[in-house]
């Protein structure tokens, strides 16, 4: 699915070629999109992204909203009278500047008209006022994973599976960690990682790991900079451990189990590292307590197995050096 960098790329490219033009005709090639909007003769003021959708603002204060969904993309031709209709085209917009087609093999893309009154409040956008304080406030005490939170368009606009994996790797956070358990420092790491990654992806015209293309049919280039996404069993560029893939919320999640340790793993590791340092001698249940002292952690202990004197089978008699 095209995510924020891919949609932002298309919006910027489309704004350059169609802003100021006049719409001559809208052709609906797939009835699933609904009837053609009545926009003939309207001028295009600008094109801007909202989350993962493309908004073509007209001179009557209405906006033609296109959501590309899973496999949709836009394709531009300078020749408005071109007879070439690309495969999987579901929508054609003819303007005085050229021809725009919406290609969508799986037919999930949507088209609707909006007026200013119908625009609702938007969640935080990673390219605008995006900071740790606001993120933590939005997350609240929810018990969902941090990866699910980043991808949920009700909470944050535009981030999908690819960039959620990359952001969490850069921040060093386990994708399965619950947002309610994250510290202020971890939220700062997420906020710090998010915007630079997305801006670099925009500069690269998005990520092409399957069929994504920009407005002019060119693949993106950010796949050359991916650290974990679609790199299962490759070496993590930070610690050289193997990148793992797990299923999370029905989607493939790529992460480094060494760099992105969750709180449970960190606590378990800390306990193991401290074992034997500050733990007092303890007696093992089922052994002759008068004659035997058990210490499983003190390297100064010597184990002498004496089944006859042990209180249960498998017991150990341990004596100090």
PLY file of the C-alpha trace (Angstrom):
ply
format ascii 1.0
element vertex 321
property float x
property float y
property float z
element edge 320
property int vertex1
property int vertex2
end_header
0.00 0.00 0.00
1.32 3.48 -0.84
2.25 5.17 2.44
2.98 8.76 3.36
6.20 9.16 1.30
4.67 7.64 -1.83
1.47 9.71 -1.59
3.40 12.88 -0.75
5.62 12.27 -3.78
2.63 11.96 -6.11
0.92 15.02 -4.63
4.00 17.19 -5.13
4.50 15.95 -8.69
0.83 16.35 -9.59
0.65 19.83 -8.10
3.48 20.94 -10.39
1.74 19.81 -13.57
-1.97 20.37 -12.90
-2.28 23.38 -10.56
-3.87 26.25 -12.50
-5.32 23.93 -15.14
-9.01 23.50 -15.92
-10.77 20.14 -15.79
-12.40 19.24 -19.08
-13.76 15.76 -18.38
-13.84 12.97 -15.80
-14.27 9.43 -17.12
-15.25 6.62 -14.77
-14.01 3.32 -16.21
-15.09 1.18 -13.25
-18.63 1.51 -11.92
-17.38 0.50 -8.46
-16.03 4.07 -8.10
-19.53 5.48 -8.37
-20.79 8.23 -10.69
-18.44 10.80 -12.17
-18.33 14.01 -10.10
-19.61 17.15 -11.80
-16.38 19.12 -12.00
-16.13 19.99 -15.71
-14.97 23.57 -16.15
-13.63 23.84 -12.59
-10.09 25.08 -12.05
-7.50 23.18 -10.04
-6.14 25.32 -7.20
-3.69 22.88 -5.64
-2.96 19.25 -4.81
-2.14 18.22 -1.24
-1.86 15.08 0.83
-4.07 14.24 3.80
-2.80 11.12 5.55
-2.58 8.56 2.74
-5.07 10.29 0.44
-4.65 12.77 -2.42
-6.74 15.94 -2.41
-7.28 17.91 -5.64
-8.67 21.25 -4.48
-10.96 23.04 -6.94
-11.83 26.70 -7.31
-15.33 26.19 -5.87
-13.86 25.13 -2.47
-14.58 21.46 -3.10
-11.91 18.78 -3.05
-11.70 15.67 -5.19
-10.34 13.05 -2.75
-8.55 9.99 -4.15
-7.41 7.20 -1.83
-5.07 4.71 -3.53
-5.59 1.92 -0.95
-3.66 -1.31 -1.61
-2.42 -1.19 -5.21
-3.58 2.12 -6.65
-1.29 4.68 -8.30
-1.60 7.69 -10.59
-0.09 8.03 -14.05
0.37 11.32 -15.93
0.53 12.04 -19.66
1.23 15.55 -20.96
-0.92 14.90 -24.03
-4.51 15.37 -22.88
-5.77 13.80 -26.11
-3.59 10.70 -25.79
-5.37 7.53 -26.87
-3.21 5.40 -24.59
-5.14 3.96 -21.68
-2.86 2.05 -19.28
-3.81 -1.38 -18.00
-6.00 -1.42 -14.89
-7.11 2.19 -15.40
-10.31 2.87 -13.43
-10.48 6.66 -13.66
-9.35 9.25 -16.20
-9.24 13.01 -15.61
-8.72 15.15 -18.70
-7.53 18.70 -18.09
-6.06 21.54 -20.10
-2.64 20.47 -18.78
-2.76 16.77 -19.59
-4.29 13.41 -18.78
-4.36 11.70 -15.38
-5.19 8.00 -14.95
-5.75 6.06 -11.74
-4.44 2.51 -12.13
-5.64 -0.05 -9.62
-5.30 -3.82 -10.28
-7.16 -4.87 -7.11
-9.87 -2.18 -7.43
-9.72 -0.91 -3.85
-9.02 2.77 -4.62
-11.80 5.24 -3.83
-13.00 8.60 -5.14
-15.23 11.08 -3.35
-16.02 14.77 -3.28
-15.62 16.87 -0.13
-16.54 20.40 0.78
-14.88 22.44 3.50
-17.60 21.69 6.02
-17.10 17.93 5.73
-13.41 17.99 6.68
-12.99 16.53 10.18
-10.18 16.98 12.70
-7.05 15.13 11.69
-4.61 13.06 13.80
-0.96 14.14 14.06
0.91 14.29 10.76
4.55 13.12 10.90
5.70 15.97 8.65
4.14 18.68 10.80
3.73 19.16 14.55
5.09 15.75 15.54
6.63 15.38 18.98
6.95 12.92 21.84
4.57 14.78 24.16
1.75 14.73 21.64
2.37 11.09 20.74
2.27 9.99 24.36
-0.93 11.93 24.94
-2.61 10.32 21.93
-1.42 6.85 22.98
-2.65 7.25 26.54
-2.99 3.97 28.41
-3.92 1.86 25.42
-2.79 -1.76 25.52
-2.03 -2.06 21.80
1.43 -2.66 20.39
3.51 0.33 19.40
3.66 -0.88 15.78
-0.14 -1.12 15.58
-0.37 2.33 17.11
1.95 3.88 14.51
-0.04 2.30 11.68
-3.50 3.19 12.97
-4.76 6.14 10.91
-7.03 7.21 13.78
-3.94 8.12 15.81
-1.24 9.06 13.28
-1.61 9.99 9.61
0.18 8.20 6.81
2.48 5.59 8.37
2.13 2.02 7.10
3.94 -1.28 7.50
7.20 -0.41 5.74
7.96 2.78 7.63
6.64 1.53 10.99
9.23 -1.26 10.84
11.99 1.17 9.87
11.08 3.77 12.50
10.99 1.26 15.35
14.32 -0.22 14.30
15.93 3.19 14.23
14.42 3.96 17.66
15.55 0.58 19.05
12.07 -0.43 20.25
10.42 -3.85 20.13
7.41 -3.65 17.73
5.31 -5.73 20.15
5.86 -3.38 23.12
2.61 -1.94 24.47
2.29 1.83 24.12
1.17 2.16 27.74
4.53 0.71 28.84
6.74 3.06 26.83
8.83 5.62 28.69
9.17 9.30 27.82
12.65 8.55 26.48
11.29 5.89 24.14
8.61 8.24 22.81
11.34 10.79 22.15
13.28 8.17 20.21
10.23 7.40 18.07
9.55 11.07 17.35
13.22 11.67 16.60
13.37 8.75 14.13
10.08 9.29 12.30
10.36 12.57 10.39
13.93 12.10 9.03
13.09 8.62 7.72
9.93 9.83 5.99
11.60 12.92 4.52
14.43 10.84 3.10
11.91 8.41 1.59
10.10 11.34 -0.05
13.40 12.56 -1.50
13.80 9.06 -2.96
10.26 9.15 -4.40
9.12 6.35 -2.11
9.91 2.67 -1.73
9.41 0.15 -4.52
9.44 -3.42 -3.23
6.71 -4.61 -5.60
4.70 -2.48 -8.04
4.90 1.09 -6.72
5.66 3.79 -9.34
5.56 7.59 -9.14
3.38 9.89 -11.26
5.60 9.39 -14.30
5.98 5.63 -14.02
9.38 5.55 -12.30
10.15 3.26 -9.34
11.11 4.75 -6.00
14.62 4.41 -4.58
14.27 4.23 -0.79
14.39 0.41 -0.88
18.17 0.89 -1.15
18.17 2.32 2.39
15.86 -0.12 4.17
17.43 -1.51 7.36
14.96 -4.27 8.26
11.84 -4.27 6.08
11.83 -7.21 3.61
15.34 -8.15 4.82
14.62 -11.32 6.79
17.83 -13.21 7.71
19.99 -10.34 6.47
22.39 -8.79 8.95
21.26 -5.79 10.98
23.46 -2.86 9.90
23.78 -1.72 13.52
24.66 -4.88 15.45
25.08 -7.52 12.71
22.48 -9.86 14.21
20.02 -11.53 11.85
16.83 -9.63 11.03
13.71 -11.61 11.96
10.18 -11.63 10.56
7.07 -12.33 12.62
3.35 -12.08 11.94
1.77 -9.22 13.86
-1.79 -8.11 13.33
-1.92 -10.07 10.08
1.09 -8.23 8.67
4.74 -9.16 8.38
6.86 -7.35 10.97
10.62 -7.10 10.44
12.90 -6.28 13.36
16.26 -6.98 14.98
15.80 -9.04 18.19
19.17 -7.82 19.45
18.74 -4.06 18.87
15.02 -3.97 19.63
14.66 -5.76 22.94
11.34 -5.45 24.71
10.95 -4.67 28.39
10.41 -8.34 29.28
13.58 -9.40 27.51
15.56 -6.56 29.08
14.34 -7.48 32.58
15.06 -11.17 31.99
18.55 -10.37 30.71
19.22 -8.11 33.69
18.18 -10.84 36.12
20.42 -13.38 34.40
23.37 -11.01 34.42
22.98 -10.23 38.10
22.40 -13.84 39.15
24.94 -15.00 41.71
26.08 -11.48 42.61
23.56 -10.40 45.23
21.47 -13.51 45.75
21.95 -15.06 49.20
22.51 -18.78 49.77
19.25 -20.66 49.59
18.42 -24.16 50.70
16.94 -26.45 48.12
13.61 -27.97 48.96
13.65 -31.66 49.78
17.27 -31.95 51.03
18.61 -32.69 54.53
18.73 -29.08 55.69
20.86 -29.75 58.74
23.76 -31.10 56.74
23.41 -29.42 53.34
23.51 -25.82 52.09
22.52 -25.18 48.49
23.81 -22.34 46.31
23.03 -22.46 42.58
24.76 -19.20 41.73
27.93 -18.97 43.83
30.94 -20.18 41.78
32.69 -20.81 45.10
30.46 -23.81 45.70
31.51 -27.38 44.86
28.81 -29.91 44.03
29.12 -33.44 45.48
26.19 -35.61 44.50
25.14 -37.85 47.36
21.83 -39.52 46.62
21.79 -41.46 49.88
21.80 -38.32 51.97
19.53 -36.27 49.78
15.96 -35.84 50.87
14.58 -36.59 47.37
15.88 -38.32 44.29
17.92 -35.98 42.18
18.98 -33.87 45.18
22.49 -32.42 45.50
24.72 -32.18 48.52
26.82 -29.06 48.21
29.76 -28.13 50.35
31.77 -24.94 50.54
35.40 -24.87 49.49
0 1
1 2
2 3
3 4
4 5
5 6
6 7
7 8
8 9
9 10
10 11
11 12
12 13
13 14
14 15
15 16
16 17
17 18
18 19
19 20
20 21
21 22
22 23
23 24
24 25
25 26
26 27
27 28
28 29
29 30
30 31
31 32
32 33
33 34
34 35
35 36
36 37
37 38
38 39
39 40
40 41
41 42
42 43
43 44
44 45
45 46
46 47
47 48
48 49
49 50
50 51
51 52
52 53
53 54
54 55
55 56
56 57
57 58
58 59
59 60
60 61
61 62
62 63
63 64
64 65
65 66
66 67
67 68
68 69
69 70
70 71
71 72
72 73
73 74
74 75
75 76
76 77
77 78
78 79
79 80
80 81
81 82
82 83
83 84
84 85
85 86
86 87
87 88
88 89
89 90
90 91
91 92
92 93
93 94
94 95
95 96
96 97
97 98
98 99
99 100
100 101
101 102
102 103
103 104
104 105
105 106
106 107
107 108
108 109
109 110
110 111
111 112
112 113
113 114
114 115
115 116
116 117
117 118
118 119
119 120
120 121
121 122
122 123
123 124
124 125
125 126
126 127
127 128
128 129
129 130
130 131
131 132
132 133
133 134
134 135
135 136
136 137
137 138
138 139
139 140
140 141
141 142
142 143
143 144
144 145
145 146
146 147
147 148
148 149
149 150
150 151
151 152
152 153
153 154
154 155
155 156
156 157
157 158
158 159
159 160
160 161
161 162
162 163
163 164
164 165
165 166
166 167
167 168
168 169
169 170
170 171
171 172
172 173
173 174
174 175
175 176
176 177
177 178
178 179
179 180
180 181
181 182
182 183
183 184
184 185
185 186
186 187
187 188
188 189
189 190
190 191
191 192
192 193
193 194
194 195
195 196
196 197
197 198
198 199
199 200
200 201
201 202
202 203
203 204
204 205
205 206
206 207
207 208
208 209
209 210
210 211
211 212
212 213
213 214
214 215
215 216
216 217
217 218
218 219
219 220
220 221
221 222
222 223
223 224
224 225
225 226
226 227
227 228
228 229
229 230
230 231
231 232
232 233
233 234
234 235
235 236
236 237
237 238
238 239
239 240
240 241
241 242
242 243
243 244
244 245
245 246
246 247
247 248
248 249
249 250
250 251
251 252
252 253
253 254
254 255
255 256
256 257
257 258
258 259
259 260
260 261
261 262
262 263
263 264
264 265
265 266
266 267
267 268
268 269
269 270
270 271
271 272
272 273
273 274
274 275
275 276
276 277
277 278
278 279
279 280
280 281
281 282
282 283
283 284
284 285
285 286
286 287
287 288
288 289
289 290
290 291
291 292
292 293
293 294
294 295
295 296
296 297
297 298
298 299
299 300
300 301
301 302
302 303
303 304
304 305
305 306
306 307
307 308
308 309
309 310
310 311
311 312
312 313
313 314
314 315
315 316
316 317
317 318
318 319
319 320
